[in-house]
Amino acid sequence: MVFVPPRRVLVLRFSSLGDIVLTSAAIASLKGAFPQTEIVFAVKAAFADLVRSNPNVAQVVTMDPGEGALAMARKLSAVNADAMLDLHRNNRTKLLGLLVRGPRRRVTWSKRPFVDNIAVRLRLRPYRAAMTIADRYHLAAEELAEQTLPRGEMRLWVSAAHQAEADAALAAAGVDAARPIAALSPGGTAFTKLWPVERFAELAKKIAAAGAQVVVTGSKGEGALASAIVAAVPSATDLTGKFGIGVLAGVITRSAVFAGNDSGPMHMARALGTPSLAIFGSTDPRQFEFAGHAVMFAGVPCSPCSFFGRSSCPEKHFRCMLDLDVDRAWAMLSPLLGGRRALPVHG
Ligand code: SF4
């Protein structure tokens, strides 16, 4: 039977920051194959700025805080999509898959094999990602398209308004647009995903000594991390909690380099084309692509011990992070700062 491209695809990915960024390649792939197909993206309102500027997305449907599945199903049914691509797969999206009217084709992605979920959660063995998350999204897009598709590019776009706000925020903080900026993002969602902030501070000293301006980004709750860096490098600028993700994207766009833990902003930086150093401890960098960037990973025998990080190190030694020293980080970051094209680095 001849495949007829869908008229409108409803993509579900409500959170979180990094995961939404990672869907951009599969969306680009679908749109590239079927230019007439409209892509409608359903996302939590807090993350909507990540997709609003995406030229491959025709419409964004937001889920507001506290909005229930029935109300959301009504909104999504009104989209009148003839295909649904669930790139989230949790209980909410499974329910929406039953409730939303319209789509004749429904495809759900698979994040990782069930056997890995059990083995890693019970700490029977470390996690070894067999495939990147972007590849798994791509497989789901191919299943929807009933054919192989050329790979799309992971990308994030900044609106003109957000870029102007970012430029104004940098200028107001005294950051010189004519000199290189290094954005540091020392935060993250779990203790075992955090490289010690004292090491970020030492890295900031090396960056400042090399003539670049350090700006520290993060959420309001990560202000203490920024304060520790500014205490060590008084010329560094604390931008934590000052703006949302749209403006953050504008700040990262203006940065010559980015360094951060396994976190949403780390994915944003790569998607914005800012040369990046990604620091991994208890989670698996094999889940992602780092071509043109650098990734620092100790590879101790117990790692990666989790999918999302932990509140403490179960082995008590925390070697996955403590084995990563500042000299090694600087050796990986400084070539990026110097404007040399970085080769893929795994160290
Ligand atoms: S050092 Fe601790 S936190 Fe890190 S991977 Fe090993 S067990 Fe997990």
Residues whose N, C-alpha, C, O or C-beta is under 5 A from the ligand:
A	BS01	SF4	T192 G281 S282 C302 S303 P304 C305 S312 C313 P314 E315 F318 R319 C320
